[in-house]
């Protein structure tokens, strides 16, 4: 028999807590591994409900082909009238930091000045954000290919010496840099079903890989599974519950989730010179169990409970 729920994924370590929660709760589910797979568009859908957990950072784990397969699968499912949570629209937004910036601009949400480019000289001709500036990938994930640059010469030299930075999509960004209080870090809010699950402060100690999964940033430090090398030795990234998150920040995050078509998502902002500046939208919302437990619940169980409720509201697939 076909399962009622299928989780689309690429990173097995990230999925273990969710799969365990689903097994405890009991809804029949299957798993579609994007690393090596195939599908027939003419025989979709086969399940009542699909939940996308693909990540833009798949390429840093040698799984570059997982992203186009995920998009093609979700689009085929949706054209077959399947219900896909965090479907192709949400995933396309996560794959494009320039689209995230455009969405924030449309919503009137404070965000960094951003320039997308495929030619370094064209970027320098048009860049008005000043220096230092951040070099980022259009298709981000796990802090990969991010650099803090202090001027045009450093920018040119980096791209001359590191041509692999253009992979996998040959599109990069320059983004305005904002100094922050190192002790305060940034704020990440997790939303499930469009509502706030919890907020946390993340203290990076200079690292760019702020993935909240314990598989990538274990409690107390130690090796992780993101496979993104640090640019320099740093202290372990620290995660703290943030129950005092401002209501205005939550409201802005909720708008991004709603307008971006996300069913679940992690929204990040920083605070600088009295401004609340949003800069990242994550459709693949990696949760951190100790943070949820600090608020009195298992966050993966909450997601499993939400999936159960969504499954009850999803009609049977047509033959």
Protein Blocks (a to p, Z undefined) as FASTA:
>chain_A
ZZfbdcddfblmlmmmmmmmmmmnopacddddfkbgcddfklccfbfbdcdfbdfklmmn
opammmmmmmmmmmmmmmnopacehilklmmmmmpmklmmmmmmmnopacddddddfbfk
lmmmmpcnbpadddddfbgcehiaiacdfbfklmmmmmmmmmmlmpmnopacdddddddd
fklmpaddddeehiafbdcdddekhpablcfbfklmcghiajdfkopacfbdcddddddd
dfkbcfklmmmmmmmmmmnopabdcdddddeehiacdfbdcfblcddfklmmmnopafkl
mmmmmmmmmmmmpccddZZ
